[in-house]
Amino acid sequence: MDLPGRGTALVQAVPQHGIKGHTQDNMIEWEGYTDPELGIPVYSLYGEHREPTAEMLSHVDMMLVDLQDVGARYYTFIWTLFLCMKACEKAGIPVIVVDRPNPINCVDEEGPVLDLNYTSFVGLHSIRTRHAKTIGELAVQFKEERFPKCELYVLGMEGYDKKMWYDQTGLPWILPSPNMPTLDTAIVYPGMCLFEATNVSEGRGTTRPFEIFGAPFIDAVKLCKYMNDLKFPGVYFRENYFQPTFHKGAGQICGGAQIHVLDRDKFRSFDMAVKLLQYIFNEYPKDFAWKQPPYEYEFKKLPIDILLGNGTFRKEFIESSI
């Protein structure tokens, strides 16, 4: 691959969770600073600006994007890439994307395609919830469909097969963000991230976020029996009680379940999570509630609708009777 013969980048521009991966949650912004060792600016792309400004780009003659995605539309790193490509196209600056594996494979897709009337920082382009692409493939799609004049280069991977799960690559798992501690988390995330839009804990403040969920008002035994009786492929729900150290339900005993994925090739996280939400919505009408805006820089629409990616799915598949 012939790369542009340019100089060395002089800044770092960093997405959600910060350059050290330290910020815990959505819309916890962080401010840029000067790197004490390198003496170069570290710009925040999750704060006042999510798209690089002309001033930020004035210090560089190419942009290198090296981010580990997790295979779901909600994960904001791909939208940082999207906005970097947008800004660099305008500025005439080349973008080099270091491709990385999709941890949950590039074969299986899930969920609806984003309706562009429901864009937010958990979706800026029409892709499915579980998109089955690497970050390099997404960059190519963004160029073809949105930024045709972006000078894009993708550094490909050797020995990667689209059917691979991350643990089949031989690479160590390094947390891409604080609440993505394991591959198991990434496997359930395309569905369980929907719980961020509710008053039910998605397990933040525990050691197994997104695999554990619950609320003080949920009968864990009854929930697990209902879900296990549905016989969703590749998954078992184990009665579970937990006390989050922070976030929703902090300091309270929450009843719910731990999701045990028994066959990840058959398991479909999104369909499972929709059925879970439908059950909780119908079973606990006085206790369950949808989170209200703002969420990921959308200040009017319900968070659940921007996560689902349209305005009809919630009413048709979740708020309907069991």
Secondary structure as GFF3:
##gff-version 3
##sequence-region A 1 322
A	DSSP	beta_strand	12	14	.	.	.	ID=ss1
A	DSSP	beta_strand	33	34	.	.	.	ID=ss2
A	DSSP	beta_strand	41	44	.	.	.	ID=ss3
A	DSSP	alpha_helix	54	57	.	.	.	ID=ss4
A	DSSP	beta_strand	63	65	.	.	.	ID=ss5
A	DSSP	alpha_helix	77	91	.	.	.	ID=ss6
A	DSSP	beta_strand	95	98	.	.	.	ID=ss7
A	DSSP	beta_strand	110	113	.	.	.	ID=ss8
A	DSSP	three_ten_helix	116	118	.	.	.	ID=ss9
A	DSSP	beta_strand	128	130	.	.	.	ID=ss10
A	DSSP	alpha_helix	135	145	.	.	.	ID=ss11
A	DSSP	beta_strand	152	155	.	.	.	ID=ss12
A	DSSP	three_ten_helix	166	168	.	.	.	ID=ss13
A	DSSP	alpha_helix	183	192	.	.	.	ID=ss14
A	DSSP	three_ten_helix	193	197	.	.	.	ID=ss15
A	DSSP	beta_strand	212	215	.	.	.	ID=ss16
A	DSSP	alpha_helix	220	229	.	.	.	ID=ss17
A	DSSP	beta_strand	235	242	.	.	.	ID=ss18
A	DSSP	beta_strand	254	261	.	.	.	ID=ss19
A	DSSP	alpha_helix	269	283	.	.	.	ID=ss20
A	DSSP	alpha_helix	303	308	.	.	.	ID=ss21
A	DSSP	alpha_helix	313	313	.	.	.	ID=ss22
A	DSSP	pi_helix	314	318	.	.	.	ID=ss23
###
